[in-house]
Amino acid sequence: MKKGIKIIFGSFIIIGAVLAVNKVLSYALIDDVNDEVRYAMHELYEQEDIETLFLGSSHVFCGYDPGILDEIMGENTYLASTPVQKVDGSYYLLKEVLKKNDVQKVYLDMFYHQYRDIPAERGSIQMQWIYCITDNMKHNWNRTEFLLNASGCEHYIEGFLASARYGNYLLDRKRLERVVKSKRTAEYVNYENAPETFYKGAMIVPGEPGNPKLIVTTDEPGMSEIKEDVISAYSLKYLDKIVKLCKEEGIRLVLVTTPFTDFYVQAIGNYDVFYEYMKAYAEINEIEYYDFNLCRTELLDMENADFLDFHHLSGQGAVKYSTAFADIMTSYDEAERQALFYDSVQEKMAALSPQTFGILLQRSEDEENVYFIKTMANYDADVAFRICTLDEQGNENELIQDFSDENTVRIPQGQQTTLKITVRNKSTGEICEEGTITL
């Protein structure tokens, strides 16, 4: 008996010592002085009167303007949004928020690519988006449960002992001195180093236009085609947990997809598979789902300047979208809202005037250095392609082909090449797309 007590007591001493050492090393090794998520998580914990909560990834903190939402909806809104936030992260953040706030509504962002992964396949890159939440969470069972479920056991040490991720800096004296010195400042200690654009979880400059590059390859993150098995079993489990928790707490849950460029919706392919799945899920669980990529254009007409890139809103786009979103949510009942959306991508495309949306380069399955060029359009566009290389100064270098039907381009093996691709409508002679891309 005494031996057992000694073992237990000794174990607690060892664990306590390890945690103490980790705390000291984390202070000296982790350079989070200018970490926007650290500040955002601190502000989230400071809230005590959130009525309407938004959860999700960067589409949330880029896509919503809380000032506009508050004014039109008459509620205190807050964006509990972090980069690449997965649905398990949304669930545990919701649980943290509910400890101090009487939340009445939750809007959960539904972005297909955030609902695909499983813990066993999360590598170090995926885990950094989990850690940006857990490193800034209060040390409670909620955080512990999140870390235990979010990955395989191979990530437990670096998850629970954050300093383990930065061991390679242990002998970098200059870095250690700089980090420690910066953490002693009042700005760091008192969380005074607010990101310039931060407001209630948002990270936007209201009204600022974007200039998205609408020429991408299928290798780009987020460009993989939508699969028939829309959501992974792990993600579905946590989506179900959010639904259940909201029902238990009497919270109105609404699933929402913020708008992307029409180029992106078309380029990833099979978008209606995702849309139909989410509609069916919402119906079964008796909740609402709205995909603003299919919002009727008379209510929300997005243009290129409304986007930072092919799937994130700019400050200008956030103002436009937030205004339309708040109006739709307050001026119509649920039955009326359903009529404000197209039933499919095809229906929306048919309602638009004939136009092209961007250029997609699809890598050949047979040859790594060969790409097929495709123009995204809502009509059967008969186009010709002009392709040339650019030098380091951005000047035209070598003409690969003048305007022709040929849509295949071969890049020298192992050599980085910048291309300029121009697309011309063969019927009208009009240049309908032009862009540069480095392969």
N, C-alpha and C positions, 0 to 999 in steps of 0.2 A: 504493500500500500504506500509506504513512505517512498519507495523507489519510483512508483508511478507518479506521485506528486512531484518528486524532484525532476523527473523527465518533462512533465507538463510545464513546471515552473521554468526549467531551463529552456524549453522551446519558446516560451513567451519572451524570455530575455533575449534569445537569439533573434527572433522576429523583430522585437523592438529595436535592437541594435542595427539590423539591416535597414529598417525603415528610417532610422535616424541618419544613418550614413547616406541613404538615398536622398533624403531631404537636403542634406548639406551639399552633396554632389550636384543635385538638380539645380540648386540655387546658383552654383558656380558654373555649370556647364550649359544649361539651357538658355539660349539667347532669345527671349520672348519680349524684349522691351518694346518693340514696334509691332507686336503680334495683334492684328485686328480682332482675331477670334478671342484672345484673352480679354480684351476690353469688352467685346460684345457679350461674352458669357458673364462677366462681372455685372454688366448692366442688366442682364436678364435676371440675375439673382436679386437685384435691387428692386425689381418691380413688385408691387403689391395690389395693383388695381387693374390688371389686364382683364378686359371683357372678351376681346376677340383675338385669338392667337393664330398666327400663320406658321406653319412648319414646312421645312423642305430645304433644298440645296440653294445654290447661287441664283437659280431662277427666281427665288423668293426675294433675296436681298437686293437683286438687280431689278426686279419686276414690279415691286409695289412701293408706292409713296404713302407712308402712314399718315402724313398730314392731310392728304386728299381723302383717304379712307375715313379718318376721324371726322372730318368736316361733313362728308356726305352721309356716312352711315350713322353718325351720332354715337359712336362707341369708341372706347379706348383700345386701339389695336396695337399689337406688338409682333415683330417678326423674329421668331426663334429659329433663325436660319444660319447654317454653317456651310462651308464649301463641301461639295460632294456628299451632302448629308443623305445617308441611307435611311430606310424606314425604321430600322432598329434604333438608330440615333434619334429619330423623331419621337419614337415611343418613350424613350428614357428622358428626353428633354420635356416632353409633355408631363410625365410624372413629377419631375422636379418643379415645373411651373405650378402645378396644381397644389403644391404644398403651401403656397402663400397667396394664390390668386383664385378668385371665384370666376373661372372662365365660363362663358356662356356659349361661345362658338369657336370651333376649330376649323381652319381651312388647311387641308393637307395637299401639298403639291405632288402631282403625279407625273413624274418624268420617267419614261420607260427604262432608260439605262441605269437609273438608281435602284431598280427593283429586280436586277438580274443576278447579282453575285451571291455567293454562299460563303460562310466563314472558312471552310476548309480550303477555299481557293483565294482567300485574301492574302496578298503578298505585302511586302513592306510599303509599297506605294499606296495601296488601298487602306492599309492600317493607319497611315498618317492622318487620314481624314476622320478615323475613329478617335485617334489620340488627341486631335485638336479639340474634341469635345471632352473626353475623359480627363485630360490633363487639367482642365479648367472646371471640372465638376467638383462639388463638395464631396469629401471622402465619407460616403455612406454606402449602405447596401445597394442602393440603386446603381451607383457607379460600379461597384464590385460585380453585380450581376451582369451589367452591360459588358464589362471586360471578359468575364468568363464565357459569355455566349457569343461574343463578336468575332472570335477567331479560334484557331486550333491552339493546343497547349504550347506549340513552338513559339507563340508570341506572348505568352503569359509574363515572362520575366521583363521584357521591355515594356509591356503594358502596365504592369503594377509598379515597376521600378523604372521610371522614365529616364533616369540618368544612364541606364544601360545602353540607351540609343546613342549616347554622345561620348562613349569611352575613348574614341579616337582623338578627342580634344583634351584629354586629361593632362597631357604634358605640354600643351600650348599655353605657356605662361602669359603671353600678351593677351590672348583671347580671354583667359580666365580673369585677368585684371580688368579688362574692358567690361566684361559682363557684370562682374561684381560691382564695379564702380557705377555703372548705369542703373543697377537695381537699387542703389542706395538713394537715388534722387527722389524728390517729392512727387514728380510726375509719375514715376513707376509705382511707388508705394501707395499713393492715393488715387491711382487710376485717373490721372489727369491728362494722359496722352491720348486723347480721343482721336480716332481717325477723322480726318477733315470732313468727310461726307457722311459720317455716321448720324443716323437719326432713328431712334426706336427700332433698331435692328436693320434698317435700310442702309445700303452702301451706294447711293446714287447721287449724281448732281442733277437736281430737278431741271428738266427742260433741255439738257445737253444732248445734241444730236449725235448719232453714231455714224460710222462709215464702214459697214461690214464688208469683209472680203468674201464674196460669194463664188469662190472657185476653190474646191477642196478635193482631196482624194478619199477613196473609201478606206484608207489606212488611218484617217483622222479619228481620234477618240470620239466616241459617240456616233460614228457613222455606220456601225454594223446594222444589218437589216433586221427588222423586227421578226422574231420567231413566233411559231404557233403556241409554244409554251411561254406565254407572255411574262409571267412572274415566277421567280424561283420559289420553291416550297418554303424556304427560310423567310423570304420577304413577305410571302402571303401570310405566314404565321404571325408576323409582327403587324401587318396591316389589320389582320383579324383582332389582334390585341388592342390596337388603337380604337377600332370600332367598338369593341366590348367595353373598354374603359370609358369612352365617351358616353355610351348608353348607361353605364352604371352611375356616372356622375351627372346625368341629365344634360349633357352637352350636345349641342347640334353640330354634327360633323358633316362637312362638305368637302368632297374631293374635287380638286381643281387642277387643270393643266394650263400653265401660262403660255402665251402664244410664242411660236417660233417663226422664223421666216418661212414663207411658202416653199422656198428652195429646199430647206431642211426637211420639211414634211414629205416632200416628194422624193428627195434623195435617199432617205433611209428605207423607203419602200414598205409596203404592207402596213401603212399607218392605221388603216381601218381595222386591222386585226386587233391592235391595241385598244382602239376606241370602242369597238364592240365588246371586248372583254371587260373593260372598265364599266361600261354601261350596264352590262349584265350583273357584274359584281355589286354595283350600287343598288340595282333593283332588288337583288336577293337580300341584301342587308338593310333595305329600306332607308337608304341615305341618298343624298344628291351627288351628282357628278356633272361637271361642266368642263368641256375642253374648248378653250378659247381660240384654238387654231381653227375651229369650225364655227366661231361666232359669225353671224351674218354681217356682211360688210357695211350695211347701213348703220350698224351699231358700233362696229369696231373695224376701221379700215387702216391697216398697218402699212407703212412704207419702209423703204430701206433705212432711212435715217432714224427709224424707231428702234434699231438694233445695234448692239456693239459688235456682235459677230452673228453667225448663222442661227444661234439659238438663245442668245441673251439680249434682253431689252436694254436700250440706252436710257439715259435720264429723260429724254423726250418721249420715248416709248412708254416708260413707266408712268409718266403723267397721263398720257393718253389712255393707257390700259387701266390704270387705277380708277380713273374717272368713269370709264365704261363699266368696269367691274362693279364699282360701288353703286352706280345707277341701276344696273341690272339686278343686283342683290336687294335693293331697297324699293324699287318701283314696280316690281312684278312678283306674283306669287310663284310657287314651284311649277305649277302647270303651265303658266304663261311663259316662264323662263325656258322651258323645254323647246318651245316654238321659235326661240331666238337663235337656234343653232342649226346648222346644216346636219343632215343625217350621215354624211360621208364626205371624204376628201373629194371624191369624184363629183358629188353634187356642188361642192364649193367651187371647184375648178371650172365647172361648166357655167357657173354664175359670173365668173370674172371675164373681162375682155381678153382676147388672145394676147398672150405675153410670154416672154421667157423670164426665168428666175435666177439663173446662175449656171455654172459649169461644174460638172462632176467628172473626175478622172478615176476610172475603175482599173485597178491593177489586174493584169492577166493572171489567170490561174496556172498557166503553163510557163510563162517567162516573167521573172521578177522585175525586170527592167522595162517591161512593156505596159503601156496604159492605153485604155480606150476612152476617148473623149465623148461625153454625152451632155447635151444641152437640156436642162430641166425646163419644161414648158407645159402649158395647159392646152396645147393644140399640137397637131402633127406638123412640127416645124421642119421645113425643108431648108437646111442651112449648109453653109460651106465654112471650112476652118482655115485660118491662117496661123501658122505656128513658127515662132522664131526663138532663138536663145538670147538672153541678155547678159551683158558683162557685169562686173562688180559695181559699176556706176549706174546701172540701170539702162544702159544704151543697147539698142539692138545690135546683135553680134552676127549670128548666122541664121539665114532664112532656111528653115527646114522644109516648109511648103507654103506656096501662096494659096489663095482661097481654092479649096477643092473639097470633094466629098470625103476624102480620106480622114478617118477619125482615130487612127492608131499612131502613137508616138513611141519611139524607142529611145531610152536614155542610155548613154554610155555606162557600162557596168562599173560600179564602184566609184562613180564620179558625180559629185553634186552639180546639178544643172538647174538654172532658172529659165523658165519658159514664159513667153508672152503668147497668149492664145486669144485670137479675135474671131468672133462668130458673126457671120453676115447672112441675113435673110436673102435667099436666092431669088425670091419673087420680087421683093421691093428694093433690094440692094442696100437695105438699112443695116448698120452695125447694131446688133441687138445685145451682144455681150462681149466684154473684154476684161481680161485679168491676167495677173502674173502669179506664178507658183514655183517654188523651189522643190525639186525632187531629188 
